[in-house]
Structure formats: structure tokens, C-alpha cells
């Protein structure tokens, strides 16, 4: 069985995050969350990716980044992360399966 850590990297403001976490509790789905206000940087800056990697205690080559913005995907790849541009659920599932992820 494969074991993965799941992290969230978000450019949202503190006030919006507090509202969303309080209402939806989505942060419980992740091993760690990294917000731009904590990292004092936003995607696609190297700084925010490094912030998340440090929180995950992961190396770039051990990390898969998924985002719907091409500029963020390209920034992740530049740092050595595996990266997928999300366009649809079917596309993402197919690409994850190509990588050997059991979905």
C-alpha cells in the first residue's frame, strides 16, 4: 500500500482562510496546510513552495504538485517538483494513474 502526505498550498488571505476553515473544516483532510500569509509569499514564488516542502519534510523530487494555473505548475517544475496542471477530474485521474497512483 502506498502512503502519501497531502498538503494544501493556498494564496488566500488570513480572514478568508479562517472563515472557510471555521465553516468547512477542510484543513482536516490534509497532513499540513501552507498559506501565503504564513509564508509571506504567494504562488508562483519559490519561497512559498520551499515553505510547504519544509512543513512536509519532503524533497522536491518526492512531491507532486497539482494546480489549475500553468504559471504555478511551471514554477513547481522549475524547483524539481513533479507537477500536473488540473483541467478536469478525468484528466487528473488519468495522469495520476500514469504515475502509478492508485485512484
Secondary structure, DSSP 8 states (H G I E B T S, - for coil): ------EEEE---HHHHHHHHHHH-GGGGSSEEEEHHHHT--TT-HHHHHHHHHHHT--GGG-EEEES-HHHHHHHHHTT-EEEE-S-HHHHHHHHHHTT---
